[in-house]
């Protein structure tokens, strides 16, 4: 629960907005230039004891409903918030503002969420402060999806893949977080944090896929599956900070540990029909997987002032992570019960791995309020050890060494104009599963295999940002340029059935199937530039913001042994007008257009251009004796989709209500969701191998009466 959504404005004395220094800068007393925007809501003295809250309820056509409440209790420094929510309109949070329609649906399809939450904070004494939260979420999800994919690697024919999938799932998760700050004295402090997460999921799905070449069918797969999984995560860390008498000299020591366990059971029954019908089969697969991760880490940081404006920092970090995996795969071709299926060693995996990382860093920073710069470097060593029992016995012992430089500069031309340059590096070390040589089975048409020869990837990143604000005219300007280059990037190499038939140990690649293997490749890069400008509009109480962007992405890949570069160029521009004409009238208008150009060096058939555009209008009007009219219209256009989708959609919501009570904090209203019945979820995915359109089910039109108190 976010407190701002449930705070009533009449209880607020004032709101403080400021840029807070990071923890290390606060501790050392030397400003490193980094800032975090912080909002502090100060309530009126009379509101610091008592309670307030919100109740929302509603019912509509198609048996839609919502019931929610939020109760806030205050007593001096103690604050307690209780929340509850249940509905079937895919709303996942509650607000005290009746115009707030709820959080966007983070699940695919249509959901029925139920939630309970508890947030607590208190200052137990002048030196001890504590905050804690707990939430439980139960979600019923119904999801259906239609996918149409046109392959690009076949130059002489039209190969098309379609898939229709239905999924029903129930999930429940518990989350908690606790933080304790102990200020021993002005020079010593301790921070303790604990986080935990438990997720349980049970679901079933049915899918039907077909692949055809021109008008001739190649393969049809129909499958039913069920999943039962549990995931648990817990981590703790404790940080001790000491500030010496000499300003800028500090020590920071941290200890942490984490534990997570995952249990996953899956049953899969399929009927595979191939043309010609030599390879028809009926399969039952059963997967049982258990994974466990245990890790600990410790870090040490020391800062020392250097001159009037400088500071030197030394740091060392050690982390050790142990991973145990037990994945078993059973299969039978005659549809017998699970306990009678045969163990498939080639698709199973049992291994124990450990990953030890040590990183030593040194840096120097300088800050005289006008100029700030920082240079640093780190030496990192990582060692991965893995003992595998099956599908074959093997021992892996790999070491990775890295030198990671970094630099940052910020120059203030004035209090409202500044330029910032930032350079950083990092690595991506291959995981044990990417290095192992066993086959990972996902479905009959998609297999994955590890690559024992993988190296770690190295990335260079640079960003330049310029900000300017004319305080007198309230004009804003912002520009940024960002670029990333990769060396030995870990990407997927793809082999199809026409290129590779047998994988290993007599395992063949079926017609239309693909084998995916991780590879190290050079040439990956990304580039993006963004510009925005804003100013008030003179003829109306509104602000105008214009923005534009250009981005380029180059991703390397291997397709059937040939190198391919997948290039994407995107050109975007948009505008936003936001107003607050009065307490009774408010509106927003925004529009954004983007034009994407896709080019493949190896597969010109995949070269496509697409235009997409989104426009949104939101209007709020209080008229007469506290009557309220609200409306929002969203228009979306995308070119090049399948024929069943026109490319244009309008999503129109509307409500008419009446403010209640002398303080106007309650409201009774009637709402219409998706008046034109055009709401949809259509997306386009483009890769080096295919272009696909995906359409998912969404919440359909309904009318709704609701009451906010």
C-alpha positions as CSV (number, residue, x, y, z in Angstrom):
1,X,0.0,0.0,0.0
2,X,1.3,3.4,-0.9
3,X,0.4,5.9,1.9
4,X,-0.1,8.9,-0.5
5,X,-3.0,7.1,-2.1
6,X,-4.9,6.9,1.2
7,X,-4.0,10.3,2.7
8,X,-6.8,12.8,2.9
9,X,-5.6,16.3,2.0
10,X,-7.4,18.0,4.9
11,X,-5.1,16.1,7.3
12,X,-1.9,17.3,5.7
13,X,-0.1,20.3,7.1
14,X,2.5,20.6,4.3
15,X,4.4,18.4,1.8
16,X,8.2,18.5,1.7
17,X,10.0,17.6,-1.6
18,X,13.8,17.4,-1.5
19,X,16.7,15.6,-3.0
20,X,18.3,13.3,-0.4
21,X,21.9,12.3,-0.4
22,X,22.6,8.6,-0.6
23,X,23.5,6.7,2.6
24,X,27.3,6.8,2.0
25,X,27.3,10.5,1.4
26,X,25.2,11.1,4.6
27,X,27.6,8.9,6.6
28,X,30.9,10.4,5.3
29,X,29.8,14.0,5.1
30,X,31.3,14.3,1.6
31,X,28.7,14.9,-1.1
32,X,29.1,12.6,-4.1
33,X,26.5,14.3,-6.2
34,X,24.0,11.4,-6.3
35,X,20.5,12.4,-5.2
36,X,17.2,10.6,-4.5
37,X,14.0,12.5,-4.8
38,X,12.2,12.2,-1.4
39,X,8.6,13.3,-0.4
40,X,7.9,13.9,3.3
41,X,4.2,14.3,4.2
42,X,3.8,16.3,7.5
43,X,0.3,15.9,9.0
44,X,-1.4,18.4,11.2
45,X,-1.0,18.0,15.0
46,X,-4.7,17.1,15.5
47,X,-4.3,14.3,12.9
48,X,-1.4,12.6,14.7
49,X,-3.8,10.7,16.9
50,X,-6.9,9.0,15.6
51,X,-7.8,7.2,12.4
52,X,-9.2,7.8,8.9
53,X,-9.9,5.4,6.1
54,X,-11.6,4.6,2.8
55,X,-14.3,2.2,1.9
56,X,-15.1,1.4,-1.7
57,X,-17.8,-1.0,-3.0
58,X,-19.5,-1.5,-6.3
59,X,-21.5,-3.9,-8.5
60,X,-22.2,-4.0,-12.2
61,X,-23.3,-5.9,-15.3
62,X,-21.7,-9.2,-16.0
63,X,-21.7,-9.7,-12.2
64,X,-18.7,-7.4,-11.9
65,X,-18.0,-6.3,-8.3
66,X,-15.4,-4.6,-6.1
67,X,-15.1,-4.4,-2.3
68,X,-12.2,-2.7,-0.7
69,X,-11.1,-0.8,2.5
70,X,-8.1,1.0,3.9
71,X,-7.9,2.0,7.5
72,X,-5.1,4.2,8.9
73,X,-4.4,4.6,12.6
74,X,-2.1,7.2,14.1
75,X,-0.8,7.8,17.6
76,X,2.1,10.2,17.8
77,X,5.0,8.4,15.9
78,X,3.1,5.1,15.5
79,X,1.3,4.5,12.2
80,X,-0.7,1.4,11.3
81,X,-2.4,0.8,7.9
82,X,-4.8,-2.1,7.2
83,X,-6.0,-2.8,3.7
84,X,-8.3,-5.3,2.1
85,X,-9.5,-5.8,-1.5
86,X,-11.6,-8.3,-3.4
87,X,-12.9,-7.9,-7.0
88,X,-13.2,-9.5,-10.4
89,X,-12.3,-6.5,-12.6
90,X,-8.5,-7.0,-12.5
91,X,-7.9,-4.2,-10.0
92,X,-4.9,-4.8,-7.7
93,X,-4.9,-1.8,-5.4
94,X,-7.3,0.7,-3.7
95,X,-7.1,4.5,-3.6
96,X,-8.8,7.2,-1.6
97,X,-9.3,9.1,-4.8
98,X,-12.6,8.0,-6.6
99,X,-11.1,8.9,-10.0
100,X,-8.3,6.4,-9.5
101,X,-9.3,3.2,-11.4
102,X,-6.8,0.8,-9.8
103,X,-3.4,-0.5,-10.7
104,X,-2.8,-1.9,-14.1
105,X,-3.2,-5.6,-14.4
106,X,0.2,-7.2,-14.0
107,X,-1.2,-10.6,-15.1
108,X,-2.1,-11.7,-18.6
109,X,-5.8,-12.2,-19.2
110,X,-8.6,-11.5,-16.7
111,X,-7.9,-11.8,-13.0
112,X,-9.9,-12.0,-9.8
113,X,-7.6,-10.7,-7.0
114,X,-8.0,-10.7,-3.3
115,X,-5.6,-9.0,-1.0
116,X,-4.9,-8.2,2.7
117,X,-2.1,-5.9,3.8
118,X,-0.6,-4.5,7.0
119,X,1.9,-1.6,7.2
120,X,3.5,-0.5,10.5
121,X,6.0,2.1,11.4
122,X,7.1,3.6,14.8
123,X,9.9,5.4,16.6
124,X,10.4,3.3,19.7
125,X,12.8,5.8,21.2
126,X,15.1,8.7,20.1
127,X,17.6,6.1,18.7
128,X,15.4,3.2,17.5
129,X,13.0,3.3,14.5
130,X,11.2,0.3,13.0
131,X,9.0,-0.2,9.9
132,X,7.4,-3.5,8.8
133,X,4.9,-4.7,6.2
134,X,3.0,-7.9,5.4
135,X,0.7,-8.6,2.5
136,X,-1.2,-11.6,1.2
137,X,-2.5,-11.9,-2.4
138,X,-4.7,-14.5,-3.8
139,X,-5.3,-14.4,-7.6
140,X,-7.5,-16.4,-9.9
141,X,-6.4,-16.0,-13.5
142,X,-8.1,-16.9,-16.7
143,X,-5.9,-16.4,-19.8
144,X,-6.3,-17.2,-23.4
145,X,-4.0,-16.3,-26.2
146,X,-3.8,-16.6,-30.0
147,X,-0.4,-16.4,-31.6
148,X,0.5,-16.2,-35.3
149,X,4.1,-16.4,-36.4
150,X,5.6,-16.1,-39.8
151,X,9.1,-17.5,-40.1
152,X,11.8,-15.6,-41.9
153,X,14.5,-18.2,-42.4
154,X,12.7,-19.9,-45.3
155,X,13.3,-17.8,-48.4
156,X,11.5,-20.0,-50.9
157,X,8.2,-20.7,-49.1
158,X,5.8,-19.4,-46.6
159,X,6.1,-21.2,-43.3
160,X,3.6,-20.1,-40.7
161,X,3.0,-21.2,-37.1
162,X,-0.2,-20.6,-35.1
163,X,-0.9,-21.4,-31.5
164,X,-4.0,-21.1,-29.4
165,X,-3.6,-21.5,-25.7
166,X,-5.9,-21.4,-22.7
167,X,-4.7,-21.3,-19.1
168,X,-6.4,-21.3,-15.7
169,X,-4.4,-20.7,-12.6
170,X,-4.6,-19.9,-8.9
171,X,-1.7,-18.2,-7.1
172,X,-1.2,-17.1,-3.5
173,X,1.8,-15.2,-2.2
174,X,2.9,-13.9,1.2
175,X,5.4,-11.1,1.4
176,X,6.9,-9.4,4.4
177,X,9.6,-6.8,5.1
178,X,11.1,-5.4,8.3
179,X,13.6,-2.7,8.8
180,X,15.2,-1.5,12.1
181,X,17.4,1.5,12.4
182,X,19.5,1.8,15.6
183,X,21.3,5.1,16.1
184,X,23.7,4.1,18.9
185,X,25.1,7.6,19.1
186,X,26.1,10.3,16.6
187,X,29.0,8.3,15.3
188,X,27.7,4.7,15.3
189,X,24.6,3.1,13.8
190,X,23.2,-0.3,12.8
191,X,20.7,-1.1,10.1
192,X,18.9,-4.5,10.1
193,X,16.7,-5.7,7.2
194,X,14.7,-8.9,6.6
195,X,12.6,-9.8,3.6
196,X,10.6,-12.9,2.8
197,X,8.4,-14.2,0.0
198,X,6.3,-17.3,-0.4
199,X,4.5,-18.1,-3.7
200,X,2.3,-21.1,-4.4
201,X,0.8,-21.7,-7.9
202,X,-1.5,-24.3,-9.3
203,X,-2.7,-24.2,-12.9
204,X,-3.7,-26.1,-16.0
205,X,-3.5,-25.3,-19.6
206,X,-4.5,-26.5,-23.0
207,X,-2.9,-25.5,-26.3
208,X,-3.2,-26.3,-30.0
209,X,-0.5,-25.4,-32.4
210,X,-0.2,-25.9,-36.2
211,X,2.6,-25.3,-38.6
212,X,2.1,-25.2,-42.4
213,X,4.0,-24.5,-45.5
214,X,2.0,-22.6,-48.1
215,X,-1.2,-24.6,-47.9
216,X,0.4,-27.9,-46.8
217,X,0.3,-28.9,-43.1
218,X,3.6,-29.9,-41.5
219,X,2.8,-30.6,-37.9
220,X,0.0,-30.3,-35.4
221,X,0.5,-30.5,-31.6
222,X,-2.3,-30.6,-29.1
223,X,-1.4,-30.7,-25.4
224,X,-2.8,-30.5,-21.9
225,X,-0.7,-29.8,-18.9
226,X,-0.9,-29.0,-15.2
227,X,1.6,-27.3,-12.9
228,X,2.0,-27.3,-9.2
229,X,4.9,-25.1,-7.9
230,X,6.1,-23.5,-4.6
231,X,8.8,-20.9,-4.3
232,X,10.2,-19.5,-1.0
233,X,12.8,-16.7,-0.5
234,X,14.3,-15.2,2.6
235,X,17.2,-12.8,3.0
236,X,18.7,-10.8,5.9
237,X,21.4,-8.2,6.1
238,X,23.0,-6.1,8.8
239,X,25.0,-3.0,8.3
240,X,27.3,-1.3,10.8
241,X,28.4,2.3,10.2
242,X,31.0,4.3,12.1
243,X,31.9,7.9,11.6
244,X,35.3,9.0,12.9
245,X,36.0,12.3,14.5
246,X,37.8,13.4,11.4
247,X,35.1,14.6,8.9
248,X,34.9,12.2,5.9
249,X,36.6,9.3,7.6
250,X,34.1,6.4,7.9
251,X,33.8,2.6,8.0
252,X,30.9,0.6,6.6
253,X,30.7,-3.2,7.3
254,X,27.8,-5.3,6.0
255,X,26.9,-9.0,6.4
256,X,24.1,-10.8,4.6
257,X,22.6,-14.1,3.8
258,X,19.8,-15.5,1.7
259,X,17.9,-18.7,1.1
260,X,15.5,-19.7,-1.6
261,X,13.9,-23.0,-2.6
262,X,11.8,-23.9,-5.5
263,X,9.7,-27.0,-6.1
264,X,8.0,-27.6,-9.4
265,X,5.9,-30.5,-10.6
266,X,4.5,-30.6,-14.1
267,X,2.5,-33.2,-16.1
268,X,2.2,-32.8,-19.9
269,X,0.1,-34.9,-22.2
270,X,0.3,-34.3,-26.0
271,X,-0.8,-35.7,-29.3
272,X,1.7,-34.9,-32.1
273,X,0.5,-35.3,-35.7
274,X,3.2,-35.0,-38.4
275,X,2.8,-34.9,-42.2
276,X,3.6,-37.3,-43.6
277,X,2.3,-39.4,-40.8
278,X,5.5,-41.4,-40.1
279,X,6.3,-39.7,-36.8
280,X,2.8,-39.5,-35.2
281,X,3.0,-40.0,-31.4
282,X,1.1,-39.7,-28.1
283,X,3.3,-38.6,-25.3
284,X,3.0,-38.2,-21.5
285,X,5.8,-36.3,-19.8
286,X,6.2,-35.7,-16.1
287,X,8.7,-33.3,-14.6
288,X,9.8,-33.1,-11.0
289,X,12.2,-30.3,-10.1
290,X,13.7,-29.2,-6.8
291,X,16.2,-26.3,-6.6
292,X,17.8,-24.7,-3.6
293,X,20.1,-21.7,-3.3
294,X,22.0,-20.7,-0.1
295,X,24.3,-17.6,-0.2
296,X,26.2,-15.3,2.1
297,X,28.1,-12.1,1.5
298,X,30.2,-9.6,3.4
299,X,31.4,-6.2,2.3
300,X,33.7,-3.5,3.7
301,X,34.0,0.1,2.7
302,X,36.4,2.8,4.1
303,X,36.5,6.4,3.2
304,X,39.2,9.0,3.9
305,X,39.2,12.7,3.1
306,X,41.8,13.9,0.6
307,X,42.4,17.6,0.6
308,X,39.6,20.1,1.1
309,X,37.2,18.7,-1.6
310,X,38.4,15.2,-2.2
311,X,37.7,11.7,-0.8
312,X,39.3,8.3,-1.3
313,X,37.2,5.2,-1.0
314,X,38.4,1.5,-0.6
315,X,36.0,-1.4,-0.7
316,X,36.0,-5.2,-0.7
317,X,33.1,-7.6,-1.2
318,X,33.0,-11.4,-1.0
319,X,29.9,-13.4,-2.0
320,X,29.5,-17.2,-2.0
321,X,26.4,-18.9,-3.5
322,X,25.6,-22.6,-3.5
323,X,23.0,-24.0,-5.9
324,X,21.6,-27.6,-5.7
325,X,19.4,-28.8,-8.6
326,X,17.5,-32.1,-8.9
327,X,15.4,-32.1,-12.1
328,X,13.9,-35.5,-13.2
329,X,12.1,-36.1,-16.5
330,X,9.8,-39.0,-17.2
331,X,8.2,-39.9,-20.5
332,X,5.9,-42.6,-21.9
333,X,4.4,-43.0,-25.4
334,X,1.3,-45.0,-24.5
335,X,-0.5,-42.6,-22.2
336,X,-0.1,-44.6,-19.0
337,X,-0.2,-43.2,-15.5
338,X,2.6,-41.1,-14.2
339,X,4.0,-43.7,-11.9
340,X,4.5,-46.1,-14.8
341,X,6.4,-43.7,-17.0
342,X,10.1,-44.2,-17.8
343,X,12.9,-42.1,-16.4
344,X,14.6,-40.1,-19.2
345,X,18.1,-39.4,-18.1
346,X,19.1,-37.4,-21.2
347,X,16.5,-34.7,-20.3
348,X,17.2,-34.8,-16.5
349,X,19.8,-33.0,-14.4
350,X,21.2,-33.4,-11.0
351,X,24.1,-31.1,-10.0
352,X,25.6,-29.1,-7.1
353,X,27.4,-25.9,-7.9
354,X,29.1,-23.1,-6.0
355,X,29.9,-19.6,-7.2
356,X,32.5,-17.5,-5.2
357,X,33.0,-13.9,-6.1
358,X,35.5,-11.4,-4.7
359,X,35.7,-7.8,-5.7
360,X,38.1,-5.1,-4.6
361,X,37.5,-1.5,-5.5
362,X,39.2,1.9,-5.1
363,X,38.0,5.3,-6.1
364,X,38.6,9.0,-5.8
365,X,36.0,11.7,-5.9
366,X,36.2,15.5,-5.9
367,X,33.4,18.0,-5.2
368,X,33.5,21.8,-4.8
369,X,29.7,22.4,-5.4
370,X,30.4,23.5,-9.0
371,X,32.5,20.5,-10.3
372,X,32.1,16.9,-9.2
373,X,34.0,14.1,-10.7
374,X,34.8,10.5,-9.6
375,X,37.1,7.9,-11.0
376,X,37.4,4.4,-9.8
377,X,38.2,0.8,-10.7
378,X,37.5,-2.7,-9.4
379,X,39.3,-6.0,-9.7
380,X,36.9,-8.9,-9.7
381,X,37.5,-12.6,-9.5
382,X,34.8,-15.3,-9.8
383,X,35.1,-19.0,-9.6
384,X,32.4,-21.5,-10.6
385,X,32.5,-25.1,-9.5
386,X,29.9,-27.7,-10.6
387,X,29.5,-31.4,-10.0
388,X,27.0,-33.1,-12.2
389,X,25.6,-36.6,-11.6
390,X,23.4,-37.0,-14.7
391,X,22.7,-37.1,-17.6
392,X,26.4,-37.7,-17.4
393,X,29.0,-37.4,-14.7
394,X,31.2,-34.3,-15.1
395,X,33.1,-31.8,-13.0
396,X,33.4,-28.1,-14.0
397,X,35.9,-25.6,-12.5
398,X,36.0,-22.2,-14.2
399,X,37.5,-18.9,-13.2
400,X,36.7,-15.5,-14.5
401,X,38.8,-12.3,-14.0
402,X,37.7,-8.7,-14.7
403,X,38.9,-5.2,-14.5
404,X,36.0,-2.8,-14.2
405,X,36.8,1.0,-14.6
406,X,34.2,3.7,-13.9
407,X,34.0,7.5,-14.1
408,X,31.5,10.2,-13.5
409,X,31.5,14.0,-14.0
410,X,28.9,16.7,-13.2
411,X,29.4,20.4,-13.9
412,X,26.9,23.0,-12.7
413,X,26.8,26.0,-15.0
414,X,24.3,27.5,-12.5
415,X,21.8,26.3,-9.9
416,X,19.4,25.3,-12.7
417,X,21.7,24.2,-15.5
418,X,24.1,21.2,-15.3
419,X,25.9,18.7,-17.4
420,X,26.5,15.1,-16.3
421,X,28.8,12.4,-17.9
422,X,28.8,8.9,-16.6
423,X,30.9,5.8,-17.7
424,X,30.6,2.3,-16.2
425,X,31.5,-1.3,-17.0
426,X,30.1,-4.7,-15.8
427,X,30.3,-8.4,-16.7
428,X,27.8,-11.2,-17.2
429,X,29.2,-14.5,-16.1
430,X,27.6,-17.7,-17.6
431,X,25.5,-19.7,-15.2
432,X,26.0,-23.4,-14.4
433,X,23.0,-24.4,-16.5
434,X,24.4,-22.4,-19.5
435,X,27.7,-24.3,-19.2
436,X,26.2,-27.8,-18.8
437,X,25.7,-30.0,-21.9
438,X,22.4,-31.6,-21.1
439,X,19.3,-30.9,-23.1
440,X,16.5,-28.7,-21.5
441,X,13.1,-29.9,-22.7
442,X,10.4,-27.2,-23.0
443,X,8.2,-28.6,-25.7
444,X,8.8,-30.9,-28.6
445,X,9.5,-28.0,-31.0
446,X,11.9,-26.1,-28.7
447,X,15.0,-27.7,-27.1
448,X,17.8,-26.0,-25.3
449,X,21.4,-27.2,-24.6
450,X,24.3,-25.7,-22.7
451,X,27.7,-24.7,-24.0
452,X,30.7,-25.7,-21.8
453,X,32.9,-23.2,-23.8
454,X,31.1,-20.0,-22.8
455,X,33.1,-17.0,-21.7
456,X,31.9,-14.1,-19.5
457,X,30.5,-11.1,-21.4
458,X,31.9,-7.6,-20.9
459,X,29.9,-4.4,-21.3
460,X,30.9,-0.7,-21.7
461,X,28.2,1.9,-20.9
462,X,28.2,5.7,-21.4
463,X,25.6,8.4,-20.7
464,X,25.6,12.2,-21.1
465,X,22.7,14.3,-19.7
466,X,22.1,18.0,-19.8
467,X,19.3,19.8,-17.8
468,X,18.3,23.4,-17.9
469,X,15.4,25.2,-16.1
470,X,14.5,28.8,-16.7
471,X,13.0,29.7,-13.3
472,X,11.6,33.0,-14.4
473,X,9.6,31.6,-17.4
474,X,9.3,28.1,-16.0
475,X,10.8,26.5,-19.2
476,X,12.4,23.1,-18.9
477,X,14.9,21.4,-21.3
478,X,16.5,18.0,-21.0
479,X,18.7,16.0,-23.4
480,X,20.5,12.7,-23.0
481,X,22.7,10.4,-25.0
482,X,23.3,6.8,-23.9
483,X,25.3,4.0,-25.5
484,X,26.2,0.4,-24.6
485,X,28.7,-2.0,-26.4
486,X,29.2,-5.7,-25.6
487,X,32.1,-8.0,-26.0
488,X,31.6,-11.8,-25.9
489,X,27.9,-11.2,-25.4
490,X,26.0,-14.3,-24.4
491,X,23.2,-14.8,-27.0
492,X,21.2,-17.7,-28.4
493,X,22.4,-19.6,-31.5
494,X,19.5,-21.4,-33.3
495,X,19.6,-24.7,-35.3
496,X,16.6,-25.9,-37.2
497,X,15.6,-29.4,-38.3
498,X,16.8,-28.9,-41.8
499,X,20.3,-28.1,-40.5
500,X,20.7,-30.5,-37.6
501,X,18.9,-33.9,-37.3
502,X,20.5,-35.8,-34.4
503,X,21.4,-33.9,-31.2
504,X,23.2,-36.5,-29.2
505,X,22.7,-40.1,-28.0
506,X,20.2,-40.8,-30.7
507,X,18.0,-37.9,-29.9
508,X,16.7,-36.4,-33.1
509,X,15.4,-33.0,-33.9
510,X,11.8,-33.4,-35.1
511,X,10.3,-31.7,-38.1
512,X,9.9,-28.0,-37.5
513,X,11.7,-28.2,-34.2
514,X,14.6,-25.9,-33.1
515,X,17.6,-26.4,-30.9
516,X,18.8,-23.3,-29.0
517,X,22.4,-23.1,-27.6
518,X,24.1,-20.1,-25.9
519,X,27.0,-18.6,-27.8
520,X,29.6,-15.8,-27.3
521,X,29.4,-13.3,-30.1
522,X,30.9,-9.8,-30.8
523,X,29.2,-6.8,-32.2
524,X,26.3,-6.1,-29.9
525,X,25.5,-2.5,-29.2
526,X,22.7,-0.1,-28.2
527,X,22.3,3.6,-28.7
528,X,19.6,6.0,-27.6
529,X,19.1,9.8,-27.6
530,X,16.2,11.6,-25.9
531,X,15.2,15.3,-25.9
532,X,12.3,17.0,-24.1
533,X,11.1,20.6,-23.7
534,X,8.4,22.0,-21.5
535,X,6.8,25.4,-20.8
536,X,3.4,26.9,-19.6
537,X,0.8,27.7,-22.2
538,X,0.0,31.4,-22.1
539,X,-3.7,31.2,-23.2
540,X,-4.7,28.5,-20.7
541,X,-3.6,27.2,-17.3
542,X,-1.7,24.2,-18.7
543,X,1.8,23.0,-19.4
544,X,3.1,21.8,-22.7
545,X,5.8,19.1,-23.0
546,X,7.4,18.0,-26.3
547,X,9.7,15.0,-26.6
548,X,11.6,13.1,-29.2
549,X,13.9,10.1,-29.3
550,X,16.1,8.0,-31.7
551,X,17.4,4.6,-30.8
552,X,19.5,1.9,-32.4
553,X,20.0,-1.7,-31.4
554,X,22.3,-4.3,-33.0
555,X,22.0,-7.8,-31.7
556,X,24.3,-10.6,-33.1
557,X,23.1,-14.2,-33.5
558,X,23.8,-17.5,-35.3
559,X,21.2,-19.2,-37.4
560,X,22.2,-22.6,-38.8
561,X,25.9,-21.8,-38.5
562,X,25.7,-18.4,-40.2
563,X,26.3,-15.1,-38.5
564,X,23.4,-12.7,-38.5
565,X,22.9,-9.2,-37.1
566,X,19.4,-8.1,-36.2
567,X,19.2,-4.2,-36.4
568,X,16.4,-2.1,-35.0
569,X,16.1,1.6,-35.5
570,X,13.3,3.4,-33.7
571,X,12.2,7.1,-34.2
572,X,9.8,8.5,-31.7
573,X,8.1,11.8,-30.9
574,X,5.2,13.0,-28.7
575,X,3.5,15.7,-26.8
576,X,1.8,16.1,-23.5
577,X,-0.6,18.9,-22.3
578,X,-1.5,18.8,-18.6
579,X,-3.8,21.3,-17.0
580,X,-5.2,22.3,-13.7
581,X,-7.6,25.1,-14.7
582,X,-9.5,25.1,-11.4
583,X,-10.7,22.9,-8.6
584,X,-13.6,22.0,-10.9
585,X,-12.0,21.3,-14.3
586,X,-8.9,19.3,-15.1
587,X,-7.7,17.5,-18.2
588,X,-4.7,15.8,-19.8
589,X,-3.8,15.1,-23.4
590,X,-0.9,13.0,-24.6
591,X,0.2,11.4,-27.8
592,X,3.2,9.4,-28.9
593,X,4.2,8.0,-32.2
594,X,7.1,5.7,-33.1
595,X,8.4,4.3,-36.4
596,X,10.5,1.1,-36.2
597,X,12.8,-0.2,-38.9
598,X,14.0,-3.8,-38.7
599,X,16.9,-5.1,-40.8
600,X,18.6,-8.5,-40.9
601,X,22.0,-9.0,-42.5
602,X,21.3,-12.6,-43.3
603,X,17.5,-12.8,-43.7
604,X,16.2,-10.0,-45.8
605,X,12.7,-11.5,-45.7
606,X,12.5,-10.3,-42.0
607,X,13.2,-6.7,-43.0
608,X,10.0,-4.8,-42.0
609,X,8.9,-1.2,-41.1
610,X,6.1,-0.5,-38.7
611,X,4.3,2.6,-37.4
612,X,2.6,2.7,-34.0
613,X,0.8,5.6,-32.3
614,X,-0.9,6.1,-28.9
615,X,-3.2,9.0,-27.9
616,X,-4.9,9.5,-24.5
617,X,-7.4,12.1,-23.4
618,X,-8.5,12.4,-19.8
619,X,-11.1,14.9,-18.6
620,X,-12.5,15.7,-15.1
621,X,-15.4,18.2,-14.5
622,X,-17.2,19.1,-11.3
623,X,-20.4,20.9,-12.1
624,X,-23.7,22.0,-10.5
625,X,-24.2,20.8,-6.9
626,X,-21.1,18.7,-6.7
627,X,-21.8,16.5,-9.7
628,X,-18.7,14.9,-11.2
629,X,-18.2,13.8,-14.9
630,X,-15.1,11.9,-15.9
631,X,-14.0,10.4,-19.2
632,X,-10.9,8.9,-20.7
633,X,-10.3,7.9,-24.3
634,X,-7.3,5.9,-25.4
635,X,-6.6,5.4,-29.1
636,X,-4.0,3.0,-30.4
637,X,-2.8,2.4,-34.0
638,X,-0.3,-0.2,-35.2
639,X,0.5,-1.0,-38.8
640,X,1.3,-4.4,-40.3
641,X,-0.7,-6.7,-38.0
642,X,-2.7,-9.8,-39.0
643,X,-5.9,-9.2,-41.1
644,X,-8.2,-10.0,-38.2
645,X,-6.9,-6.9,-36.4
646,X,-7.7,-3.6,-38.0
647,X,-4.9,-1.7,-36.4
648,X,-7.2,1.0,-34.8
649,X,-8.7,0.6,-31.4
650,X,-10.5,3.1,-29.1
651,X,-10.9,2.4,-25.4
652,X,-13.4,4.7,-23.9
653,X,-14.3,4.9,-20.1
654,X,-16.8,7.2,-18.6
655,X,-18.4,8.0,-15.2
656,X,-21.0,10.3,-13.7
657,X,-21.2,10.8,-10.0
658,X,-22.3,12.9,-7.0
659,X,-20.0,14.1,-4.2
660,X,-21.4,13.3,-0.8
661,X,-21.2,14.9,2.7
662,X,-20.2,18.5,3.5
663,X,-16.5,17.7,3.1
664,X,-17.1,16.1,-0.3
665,X,-15.0,13.1,0.6
666,X,-17.6,10.5,-0.4
667,X,-18.9,9.8,-3.9
668,X,-21.7,7.8,-5.5
669,X,-21.1,7.2,-9.2
670,X,-22.0,5.1,-12.3
671,X,-19.2,4.0,-14.5
672,X,-19.0,2.5,-18.0
673,X,-15.9,0.5,-18.9
674,X,-14.9,0.1,-22.6
675,X,-18.0,1.8,-24.0
676,X,-17.1,1.0,-27.6
677,X,-16.2,-2.6,-26.8
678,X,-12.9,-2.3,-28.6
679,X,-10.5,-3.0,-25.7
680,X,-7.9,-5.6,-26.7
681,X,-4.4,-6.8,-26.0
682,X,-2.4,-7.1,-29.3
683,X,1.3,-7.0,-29.5
684,X,3.9,-7.7,-32.2
685,X,7.2,-9.5,-31.6
686,X,10.1,-9.4,-34.1
687,X,13.2,-11.6,-33.9
688,X,15.9,-12.7,-36.3
689,X,13.8,-15.8,-37.0
690,X,10.2,-14.7,-37.2
691,X,7.6,-12.0,-36.9
692,X,4.6,-12.8,-34.7
693,X,1.3,-11.2,-33.6
694,X,0.0,-12.1,-30.2
695,X,-3.6,-11.4,-29.0
696,X,-4.8,-12.1,-25.4
697,X,-8.1,-12.0,-23.7
698,X,-9.1,-8.8,-21.8
699,X,-11.8,-7.6,-19.5
700,X,-14.8,-6.8,-21.6
701,X,-17.4,-4.0,-21.5
702,X,-19.4,-3.6,-18.3
703,X,-21.4,-0.9,-16.5
704,X,-20.8,-0.4,-12.8
705,X,-22.2,1.5,-9.8
706,X,-19.9,2.2,-7.0
707,X,-19.7,4.0,-3.7
708,X,-16.6,5.6,-2.1
709,X,-16.7,6.7,1.6
